[in-house]
């Protein structure tokens, strides 16, 4: 390796690792800020908290690495241009492409490592992180109660609107469904407020409910009486529910039983899952079409109705061939069939919508592994020529420019992926859109940097207006006046 290549590579690598460590530290602090409410005050060991942060950190790499490459490229090449080092290189016959050669090999290596990291390390860390959070939630039931959704805790499904207090022990607007031994939720308890009371030495967690109602659905032995849906209702000022935590406290934090999320899978596993889901979706769609066709009654129309003269079957309507009573019965039956089909169609529509969303999430996760490596290359060819053009190094202007570019890149990707989940946009287009937008920008900036042009050439825009004003006599021609 020549001295110049070694110098450029050393300068870039030093800045690269410094920026990466700083950005990773900032994003880890953001992670602590997001999850401090779940981790603090739960009597968790420092080792468990550090392990949680360690497992969560690899998920930040797809966000930190592209920003690091973009910022490092702008800073490094901006410093070279600001210190007239590029001018010295060009005077010696060394072009920008030649100066970028050693760094191009380095960025290609980083891209390959990024793909390996996204395909192997991030799924393993996601697997560890989700299982650890699940086990912590079982070990500390207060963490298992999430606001505004039903939470499964033992024999109860608990929903609260808001948690408060130092340890989230105070609950507001509590709704509890109690599971029965034979299945189903026949007991519903509603309360305006509640409080979780317990200690780490006890296997019993007391839930004290205040100002609420107790609804208990009665199940008579006579099935005809069940159609009336009888229930009992009672009011209470205070009601105490004791929850047995013996099963919760026997939790192994190293247990790894949850493995169904798409973030835990490698490329081969994602491809296999997508194929499996697609086959299942197509099979269910075929079964649904066949079921709806049979429920329409078209297959049995010739059996149930055989008119003598088919030429006049629809002249006065089919019902004209029946008496009033039979026509009314047929109409009511048809309306019932249609309403049932509409209800079934609406239910299946939501089910298929969920299936499509699941397939799209897996496809997005698959493409994201490839996008990360390509994005590293594209953002390097955006940042390096941009730094050479703006001719400013350090941590001032380069940081502002890099953040603006990266936020544009990042937000386009987020909006596109959110649209792809419900099928509005193809998963392939959504994941590659931001990178494809940055690609022509990188080509444009590289061309302008290699031809010693500025960021924007305003003369080409202003020149037509100058000619127009000269013809109108608003601007004097200096060459003629002289």
C-alpha positions, 0 to 999 in steps of 0.5 A: 500500500502506498503512503498516500493510500495509507494516510487517507485510510488511516485518517478515515478509519480513526474518524470512523471508529470515533464517530461510531462509538459516539453515535452508538453511545448516544443511541444506547442512552436513548434506549435507556431513556425509553426503557428506564420506566420498565427496568428501574425500581423493579428490583432487577440486578445490574447484570440483568440490566446490562445484559438487556442493553447488550442484547438490544445494542445490535439492533441499533447498528442498522441505524448507526452504521449508515450515519457513521459512514455518511458523517465520516466521509463528509468530515474526512474529505471536507478536512482534506479539501479545507487543508488544500490536501486535495489541491496538492493531490490534483497538482500531482495528477491524483484524481478524486477517484484515485484518492477514494480507491483505498477507502472504497475497498474498506467500505466494501469490506464494511458492507460485507461485515454489515450483511453478516452482522445483520444476518447472524448477530442481530437475529441472535440478539433479537432472540435474546432480547425478546426472551429476556424481556418476556422472562423479566415480565413474568418475574415482575408482573407489574411489568407485564401490565401494559396500558390500554391492552389486555394482559394475560397474568395467570387466570386473569386478563387485565386491562388498565388505562394508566399506571402511576406511582413509583413502581407503577403500582397505582392503576386507573380504570381497571377491567378484568376478565377471569378465566373459568376452568372449562374455558371462556371468560364468564366473570368481568370486574370493572373498577375506577382505580386499583393498587398492586400490593406485594413483596418479593418475599411473598408468592401472592400479589394482592390487587386492591380494586376500588369503586367498581362492579362485579359481573358474573354470567350464569350458565344454567344447565338448560341450554334454552335458558342460556339464550336469555344470557342471565347474569348477576351484578354487584357493586363494591367499594373495595375488592381484593384479588389475590394472584398466585405468583408461584409460577411467575417467580419460578422463571429462568432468565436464560430460558429461550422459548419465544422464537416467532418474530421476523427479527430473529430469523436469518435470510434462509429462514425468512425465505422459507417462512415467506414461502410457507406463509404464501402457500398457506395464504393461497390455500386459504384463499382458494378454500374461501372462494370455494366456500363462498361459491357454495354458500351462494346456492348456485351449485344447487340452483338446478336441483331446487328450482326447475321451471317448466319454461326457462324462456320466461323465468326472469320475465316477471321475476323468479318470485312470481312463480311462487305464492305469497307465503313461499315467496316471503320465505324465500326472500327471508332465507335469501336475506339471511344468507346474504347477511351471513355471507357479508359477516363471514366476508368481513371476518375473512377480510380482516383475517386475510389482511392480517396474513398479508401484513405478516408476509409483508413484514417478513419480506421487509425484514428480508430485504433490510438485510441486503439494504444495509450493506448497499446503503453503506456503499451509496452513502459513502459515495454521497458523503465523500464527494460532498465533503470535497465540494463543501470544503469544510471539515471538523464537527460543525457544518459536516454534522449539520449536512450529514444529519439532514441527509440522513434524516431524509434518507431515514424518514423516507424509509420509515414512511415507505415501510409503514405503507408496505405493511398494509400492502399499499407499496411493494415490500421490495420498493419500500425497503430499497426506495431511500437507497435508490433515491440516494444513488443518483445523488451520489452519482451527481455529487461524484461527477461534480466533485471530479470535475471541480464544480460547485454543489449547484451551478447557478449560472446555467439557471440564470443565463437564460434570464440574462439573455431575456433581459438583454433583449428587453433592454433591461440589462446593458451589454458591457462589451458593447458599451466599452 
